[in-house]
Amino acid sequence: QVQLVESGGGLVQAGGSLNLSCAASGTILSYYTKGWYRQAPGNQRELVARITLSGTTTYAGSVKGRFTISRDDAKNTVYLQMNSLKPEDTAVYYCAVERPTTNWWGQGTQVTVSS
């Protein structure tokens, strides 16, 4: 019954910004570490950003200083603010709840950055 729904993706010019949202139902996000992942054609799915139960954040080196992960526990939602976007950021972005066994995944939202 757990469902993660991403929104906020779209087409943006290089240097622009997008804010992705991941709204959860069927679980309480504050109980878990959350992450944003992305996958471009021909590439592996990679971790972009992570936020722990305590609020500690981790970022991929390629996005550090440009992306910010945050949460709103009252709304049961996690966000990814993406600034200074580059064409190489183009990918499908997935929200994940990270668990000891298997992750819970959203369906993904497309982010396309034009040069």
C-alpha angles and dihedrals in degrees: 000000000000112000130181117192121192124202139167101066123131146114119317136166121249110278093029131114140239132183116211122201130200115195118192133206129181094031140053109245095202089071092065146049110255131205144186117220132181137201127194123192110283093012134101120251106266135194112251103175139349135196123195131213089265093049099256111150133209128190137192111250091242093062102031111129093017105061129053127194118204141160141218108204093188089059094038087231138130124203139202115203109198119194133174090023120201130201089249088064088070108121145106107281120214131196116218139187105212116220135172091252114029131344125246110232137198122222094255136242125237119240116189122183117193123207 
